[in-house]
């Protein structure tokens, strides 16, 4: 797969390896779906974001209100505006429209949501082989696609049933990286520079976490210009033009003119457009200064210009938007952090505290043990080679993403991709050195290839003693007696026309139930797992208040009709009240018969009536109806 003969083939023979890789992609996805997420075949999505995304897209389809991202039935009775943007909505809506004549819109939308991530995964595999070609050559393209398939975090986020934007961001990241690397390595080409900036701007439109990719690109571009000069300022100005124009168009696509100056940090806003204007202004000025002064053409002069420009840009951002430097979550209510945000699986750190934790770290990021030494060797020994600047770009991106991934597992997909590029380059070089036409040589090449590609993740699994849970996907909550609370069945019960489905009710439940209840029923909910929703705080306060009077006051203010519980470890953790009242409303409703230690356990207040559930639901769920005062 790494021979030059295969890459030189023409016609249909050149497409055969790609077809084989596509077939392997489909086989891997089918196996992952069957083994890890079989519930997709029964009409269930993976995690909570997918359901909320489909609710959002269905609302857009029904109303056509492009700028209105308000979900009226969430955060009842006030409604909720999510921090998401429209690119993934467009993909899902387009897929649903194509399939609607065959299966109807609702089923088509579910199908589009269930399989959008695997589809984007396939495109990203091809994009990765293209993006890394300058590093490992044409002979490594097919090996690169194999390397892409075995990245643990990437597999986690590409599973069927994940209707979220992570794979879209990764695809844009890979294309942006490939374009920027080529821009750094080749003489100025206006189209290439504009395209690199435009794709980076598209990433910012999808999510503000793409600011990290922009930081890596700007750092590499600036260092390249400082060290080599040449047409660096011209290329970087083209990049900045493409970036600013794309962000401007995206801003107009996201917001009506009346809200164009609204400052927001967790989704695309005037804050990010201002940043692109500062980058454009700097590179335009640098090009002008470099063209007029002899001193500005030397390394020292360019370094001074870069430092002054960075200081002025940073100072301007601080004066205009001081909260920008605190990150996208700067406006989150601090009360949400301990009761919800710190308990999100995909936001947890990979810092090990025991052998199993070390195995998990090795599973996701163990390749760094080989990648970092090899990359440092390349940067030291190949300083005079043309590819050095692109390797510097890889190093800068890893320096940003790798430490952040250790502290937040959801970012592991980015260093995995970068390290896969380094590993493939190393494998290609090792195979060339072991290129002996003997059985021993073939065995050595095979062992080196397999060991470098999957050795660290396999060792991590052995150390962890089992395959870790999918990143960001909470385990199915279990009820008392080991019964599984299947929310799909409860939602069908709640939506029965002859029962609670006769009219809209407002339901109080754990945050992870909110999106699926919105998707499957006509009812409203208080809490959803999104940082803008103050219902997270109120839901917690209602069920952990020290007195029934406080709980009832909040229930009435929110108009709650039903309380849905499934006593389980995740739910008990969410509604825990360390240091507070022992006999909280949640503990009383979730407990069994009265106990000696907790006299009030199992005793619901007089204004709550427990609903008798069907046998298939009663084993796990508990449903209480709020009795209104006459």
N, C-alpha and C positions, 0 to 999 in steps of 0.2 A: 504493500500500500504506500510505501514511501519511495518507490523507484521512479527515476526520471522517465522511464519508458512509458509508464502509464499516463503521466502528465502530458507526454508528447503525442499521445494518440489523438486521432481526429474523428469527427463525425459522431456516430452513435456510441462508439466505444468510450469516448470521453464522458458520456453521461451515465454509463453503467455504474461506476462507483457511487455517484450521487443517488441513483435509484436504489442501490443497495443500502445506503445510509438512510434514505427516506423510509425504506421498508423496516430497517432496524428501529428507527424512531417510532414508527407505528407499533411495532412489536413491543418495544419497551413501554410505551404509554399504555398499551392494552394490558400488559402484565401489571404495571403499577396500579392501574385502575381496578383490575380484578382483585389484587391482593390487598391494597391499602384503602381504596375508596369504592367498594362495591355498592355502597348506597346510592351512587350516582345513577345506576341502572334502575333504581327504584324512585327516581324523581327527587333526590336530595342533593344539595350542594355541600361544599366543604367549607366549614367555617361560617362566619356571620356576614362578612363583607359582600359575598355573592348575592345573598338575599336582598340586602339593602341596595346593592347596585341595580338589581332587577326592578325593585320598587321604584327607584329613581328613573330608570329608562322607560318603564311602563307609564309613569306619570308624564314624561316628555312625549311619548307616543299619543297619549290620550288628550293632552291639552295643547301640545305644540308650543308651549311657553318656554322658549329656548333659554331665556335668561333667568327663569324662575326655578331655582333648585330647592324650593321649599317643600318639605315633606309634611303635610298637614297633620297626619295621624301619629306622628312621632312627637315626643316631648309634650304630650297632651296636657292641657288644651292649647298650648302656645305654638306648636309646630317646630320643626328643626331645619336649619340650612346647613348642609354638609360642606366640608372643605374640598370635596372632589371637583374636578374639572371635566370637560366634555369629551376629550379624545376617545377614551374607552367607551363612553356612551355611544359615540358615533359608530364604532366597530360593532357593538352589540346590536344596535338598532338596525344597521345595515344587514347583519347576518339574520336577524329576525325577519326583516322584510323579504329577504330572498327565500326563506323557508316557509313563510306564512301561507302561500298558496297550497302547500303540501300538508301542513299540520295545524294551521291556525296560529294566531299571533302569540298567545300565551305559551303554548308548547314550543313554538319556534324560538321565543325569547329565552326559555329555559335551556334549550339545546345550544343556542349561541353562547349563553353564559357558561354552560358546563364544559364546552370544548374550546373556548377562546384561548385559554392558557396553553393547552397542548399545541394548538395551531401556531401560536406565536413562538412557542418553543422550537418548532421545526424551522421556522424562518430564522430564528436566532442562531440555530446551529449552522445554517448556511452562511449567515452574516459573519459568524465567528471565524469560519474557515477563510472567508474573504478578508476580514479585518486583519488577521494574523499573517497573511501571506508575505508581507514584507519582512517578517521576522524569521519564519521557518521555511520560506520558499514554497513554490508550487508543489513540491514533492511532499510537503507536510499537510496539505489541505485536508485530505481524507482522514488522516490520523487525528487532526484537530477536531473533526466532527465527532470522532469516537470519544476523544477526551472531553468534549462538551457534554456528551450523554451521561458521563459517569460522575458529574459534579453533584455532590449530595444536596446542597441547598437549592441549586438550580432545579434538580428533580423535584424537590419538595414544592417549590412554587409553580411548577409546570403541571401539576397533577390535574386530571379532569375534575371538574366541580369547583375550581377556583376562579370565580368570575371577578377577579380584581386586577389592578393595574401593574402588578409587579413584573410580569413577563413583558408587558409593553414597555415599561421603563428599561428593562434589561436589553430588549431588542434595540431601542433607541441608543442606549449606552454603547453597545457593541458597534453600531453603525457610526455613531459620533466618534468613537475611539479610532476606528479604521480610517475615517476621513481626515481627522486631525493628525494622525500619524503620517499619512501620506502627504499632507500639507507641509509638515515639518521636514520631510525627507526630499521633497522635489522643489524645483524652481517655481517661482510664483505662477499660479494659474488662477485666474479670477473665479472661475466656476467652482474649482475645488475649495477655495477659501470660503466662498459664500455658502457652499453646501455644508461644509463643516460647521460653520456658525449657525446655519438655519436648523440643522438637525439638533444641535445643542439647545437652541431655543425651543424646539419642539419638546425636548425633555423637560425643560422648565415649565412648559405648559401642563404637562402631565402631573408633575409633582415637584415641590420645592426641594426635595432631597437631591435633585439633579444639580443643585448648587455645588455639591461636592465634585461632580464630574466637571463642571465649569471651572472650579478652582484648580483642579489638576491640569486642565487644558491651558488655562491662562498662565499657570506657573511654568509649564513646559515651553509655551510659546515665548514667554518673557525671557527665560534663561537661554533659549535658543537664539533669540535676538541679541541678548547681551554678549554671548560668547562668540557668535559668528557674524552678526550684523547682516551683511548681504542684503537680500530683499525681505528680511524678517519682518520689518515694520510694515511693509506693503502687504505681506500675507496676513499678518495679524489684523491689520485694518480691514481687510476683506472679510476675515472671520467675524470681526466686531459688527460690520455692516449686516451680514447675514443674521447674526444673533439678534441685533436690535430690531431689524425689520420683522423677523419672525415673532419675537415677543410682542411687538406692537400690534401685529395682526391678531395674535392669540388673545391679547388683552381686549381688543375690540370684539372678538368672538365670545369672550367670557362675560363681558359686562356692558350694560347699557351706558350711553354717554353720561348720564346723570351720576353714575357710580364709578366713573373711570378713575377718579382720584382717591377712591377709598383705600385706606392703608390696611392691608392684611398680610400676614406673614406665613400662614399655613396653606395658602393657595396663591396662584398667580395674581399679582396686583401691580400698582404703580411703583411699589418698592422695587420689584425685580426689573421693571422697565428702566427705572432710574439707574440701577446698577449697570445695565447694558449700555445706557447712554454715557456713563462715566468711562466704561471700557472703550467705546467708540471715540470719545473725546481724547482719551489718552493716546490711543494709537494714531489718531489723525495728527495730534500735536507732535508725537514722536517722529512720525514720517516727515513732517515739515521741518522740525529742528535738525534732524539727521541730514536732510538735504541741503541745509544752509550753513552748517558749522563743521569745521574739520575736527574739533575736539569731540563732537558728538558721535563721530564715526569710529572712535576707539572703544575698547572694552570698558575702560574707566568712565568715559563720558556716558556710554549707554547705561552703565550700572547706576550712575548718579541720576540720570533721567528716570530710570525705572523706580528707584527708591523714592524720589520726589513725587512721581506720579502715583505710586501706591499709597504714600502718606496723604496726598491730597484727595484721592478717591476715598480712602478709608475715613478721613476726616469729614468729607462731604456727606457720606452715608451716615455717619454718627450724628452730624448736625441735623440732617433731614429726618432720619429714621433711626433713632438710637436703639430701639428694640431689635433691630435687624441682627445685631451681633449676639443676641441671646438665643437665636435659633427659631425655627418655625413654630415651636410650641410655646413661645414666649407668653401668649395671651391665655394659656390654659389656666383654669381656676385651680389654685394650689390645693384646694380641698379634694380635688379629683385624684391627685397623684397617689396618696397612700391607699385609697379605697378601691381604685380601679387601675390606673395607669401602671403602677408598679407590679401588677399581677398579670399583665399581658404576656403571654408566652413568648411571642416573637420580639418583645422588647427586653427580654431578660439577657443578662451577660453570659458569656461562655467562660468566664474565669473559673477554673476548677477549684473545688473545695475537697474533692476526694478522687479516688481512682476512676469512678464512673464519669465524673465531670471532666477529668483529663481525657477520657476516651471520647467524650462528645466534642471537646476542643480539637482533638486529633482527627476526628471524623470529618469535621467541617473545614478546618484550616491547617491540618497537619502538613500539607504540601509545602507550607512556608519553610519547613526545616531544610528543604532542598532548594526551593526557589530563591530564597533570599541570598544564600551564599553564591549560587550560580549567577544571579543578577548582579551582585556586587563585583564578582569576577569580570563579568562582561563590561561593566562601567569602568573598571580600573584598567583592564588589559586592552580594550578595544576603543580607547579614547579617540584614536585618529580615524576610525572607520566611519563611513557615512551613516550607518545604522545607529550610531551611538546616541544621537539625539532622541530617537524613538525609544530606545531602551531607557533613557533618562525619563521620558514621559511615563513609561511603565512603572519605573521606580517611584516617581512622585505620586502617581495614582495609588500605588500600594501603600506608600507612607501615609496617605490619607485614609484609605478604606480599611486596611488591616487592623489598626488599633480600634477603630470605631466598631468593626465587626466583633471584636472580642468583647466589647461592652454592650453590643446590641445585635443579637443573632440575625435579625432580619436583614442586616446589611451584608451578610456573608456571601451573598450571590455575586457581589462585585469583586472582592478579592479572589474568589474562586475562579472567575473568568480570567482575571489578569494572571493568576498563577498557572492556570491551564495553558495560557499562551507561552509562558516561560518553560513549563514542563514539556510541551510539544517541541519547542526549540531544542531543549536538552535531549529529548528522545531521538530527534532527527540526527543530532551530532553524535550521540552514543552509537546509534545504529550504523552510521557511516564508519566509525572506528572499528566496529565489530563486523564489518562487511567482509566476512570470509565465507567462501563457498564450501563449507563443511557442515556436518551435522552439529558439531559443537558451536560453530558460529551462529547457526540458525537458532539453536536453543538459547544461547547467550542473548541474542537480540530479542527473542520472545520474552525471556525472563526480565530483561531490563525494561522492555516496553510495558509489560503488565505491572511490574513492581512500581515504576514511576507513575503510572496512570492511576492505579487503584490501591497501591500498597498502603498508603497512609490512612485512607478512609477505611480499608478493611481492618487494619490494625486498631483503629479507633472503635470499630464495631465489636471486635473481640474484647477490647478493654472495657467497653461499656456493657458487655454481656447482653447484647440484644440490639435490634434496630431502634433508634430513638424515634420519638413521636414526630410527626410532620411539623416543621417549624410554623408557628402561628396558628395551628389548628388545635383547639381545645378538645380533650377527650370527651366522648359522649357521657353526659352526666348520668350517674346511677342513683336510683332511688333506694329506699329502705328495702332490706331483704335482697339486695343485688339486682332488683328489677331495673330495666333500662327505661328512662323517660324519653320516649320517642315523640318529639314535638310535632312531627307531621300528623300523627294520630290525634294528639290533643287539639291541634289547630282544626282538624276536620270536625271534632266534637264541638268546639267553640263556635264553628261557623254553620252548624246545622240550622236550617231555616225554621224548624219547629222548636228550637231551643234558644240558646244565647245568640244565634244568628239572626233572630227576628229584628234586632236593632243593633246599632253600634254601641259597644261597651269600651270603657277605658280599663286596661289591664296593667296591673303592677306585677312585674316579674324580674328575675335577674337580667342584667344587661344583655347577655348573650342570646336571650330568647326574643328580644325586641324585633330585630330585623326579620326573622322567620315568621313571627306572628303578623307583622305588617304584610309580608308577602302572601301568606296563606289565608288570611282572614280579612274581614271588613273592619276589624276592631282597631282601636288606638292603643298606644303603649306609652309608658312614662319614659323608660330608659332604653337607650341603645348604646353600643360600645364605641362612641365617638366623642372626642374631647370637647366638642362644642356644645354637647347636650347637658344642660344643668339638671336634667332628670336623673342622671347618675347619682347626684348628691341627694336629691329628694327621695329617691327610691331607697337609698341606704339609710337616710334619716328616719323614714317611716318605719322601717323594720328593725331599727336598732335604737329607737328612742327609749329614754328611760321611763316614760309614762305613756299609758294608753291615750291620755288626753292629747299629748303632742302628736302621737301617731295619727289619731283621728282628725286632728286639725289639718295636718298636711294632706291626708287622704281626701278630705272634703275640698281643700283648695285646688287639688289636682283633678277632682271629679272622678276618682277611682271607683269602679264598680266591682272589679274582680281582682283577687290576689292569687297568682299561680305560683306554686312552689314545687320543687323536686329536690327534697333534702339529699344532698350529695356533698362530697368533699369540696369541689370548686364553689358550689353555692354557699356552703357554710363559711368558706374562707372569705368570700365577697361580703357576706353579711355579718362577719365577725365584729365584735365591739370590745377590743382589748382595753381593759382598765375601766370599762363603762358598766352599765347596768347588766346584771346577769340574766334577769328574766325579761329579755327583750321580746318584742312581738314576734320576731322571726324564730327565736329559740322555742317559744311556746307553741307556735303553729307547726314547727318542723319536728318537735319532739313527739315521743310516743305517749304512753300513759304517764300520769303524774309520778314523779320520782321523789325520793326523800330529799335529795340534795337540791332539787329545784321544784319547789312546791307548786309553782304556777305552770309547770310544763304541761303541754297538751290542752290547756284551758284557753279557748279563744274568748275574746271579749264578747259581750252581749251583742255588739253591733256587727259581728261577723258570723256568718252562717256557713258551715262546711257543706259543700255540694257533694252529693252522693254520685260518684263517677262510675262508669261501666267497669266491669271486672278487668278488661284489658288495659285500663288506664289507672285504676285504683292502686295497683301495686307500687307505683312510684310517685305519681303526681298527687298534689293536694290543691284543691281549688276552694277558695272562700269567696262568698258573695257579701258585699258591703250592704248592710241594712240601713236604709235612709230613715232619718227621723221623720215622723208624720207631720 
